[in-house]
Amino acid sequence: MSAVAEFRFRDAVRLGTRGRHFAVDVAGGLGGLLVDLRDVPLRLPDRIERRRELLAGWQEALWAGHE
């Protein structure tokens, strides 16, 4: 399933470019769409094993009971 998500901010932000209004093509599923708008960059480990562990932990936290 795909859609266009529109974001409007009071102050200018940087999402690739600087602005206050953005329209972004998004894809979601049965669980919907998760948008993280914290003002910190997402840092993932360089080592693939550690990165997989971290992403699996996030998925587990978001999808309680997911197998």
C-alpha positions as CSV (number, residue, x, y, z in Angstrom):
1,M,0.0,0.0,0.0
2,S,1.4,3.4,-0.9
3,A,0.4,7.0,-0.2
4,V,1.7,10.5,0.0
5,A,2.4,11.8,3.5
6,E,2.5,15.6,3.9
7,F,4.4,17.2,6.8
8,R,4.0,20.8,7.8
9,F,6.4,22.3,10.4
10,R,6.2,25.6,12.2
11,D,9.9,26.2,11.8
12,A,12.1,25.1,8.9
13,V,13.6,21.6,9.2
14,R,16.0,19.7,7.0
15,L,14.7,16.5,5.3
16,G,17.2,16.3,2.5
17,T,16.6,20.0,1.8
18,R,15.5,22.8,4.2
19,G,11.9,23.7,4.3
20,R,8.6,23.8,6.2
21,H,6.3,21.7,4.0
22,F,7.2,18.3,2.5
23,A,5.2,15.8,0.6
24,V,6.8,12.3,0.6
25,D,5.8,9.1,-1.1
26,V,5.5,6.4,1.6
27,A,4.7,2.7,1.8
28,G,3.1,1.0,4.7
29,G,1.4,-2.3,5.5
30,L,-1.1,-3.7,7.9
31,G,0.7,-2.0,10.8
32,G,0.7,1.4,9.3
33,L,3.6,3.8,9.0
34,L,6.1,4.8,11.7
35,V,7.6,8.3,11.4
36,D,10.5,9.3,13.7
37,L,10.9,13.0,13.7
38,R,13.4,13.3,16.5
39,D,16.1,15.9,15.9
40,V,19.0,13.4,16.0
41,P,20.6,11.4,13.1
42,L,19.9,7.7,13.0
43,R,23.2,6.0,13.6
44,L,23.5,2.3,12.8
45,P,26.5,0.1,13.6
46,D,29.0,-0.6,10.7
47,R,29.2,-4.3,11.6
48,I,26.3,-6.1,9.8
49,E,25.8,-8.5,12.7
50,R,25.4,-5.8,15.2
51,R,23.2,-3.8,12.9
52,R,20.9,-6.8,12.4
53,E,20.6,-7.3,16.2
54,L,19.8,-3.6,16.7
55,L,17.1,-3.5,14.0
56,A,15.6,-6.8,15.3
57,G,15.4,-5.2,18.8
58,W,13.5,-2.2,17.4
59,Q,11.2,-4.5,15.4
60,E,10.5,-6.5,18.5
61,A,9.7,-3.4,20.5
62,L,7.3,-2.1,17.8
63,W,5.6,-5.4,17.1
64,A,5.0,-7.1,20.4
65,G,4.3,-10.8,19.8
66,H,5.8,-10.6,16.3
67,E,7.7,-13.7,15.2
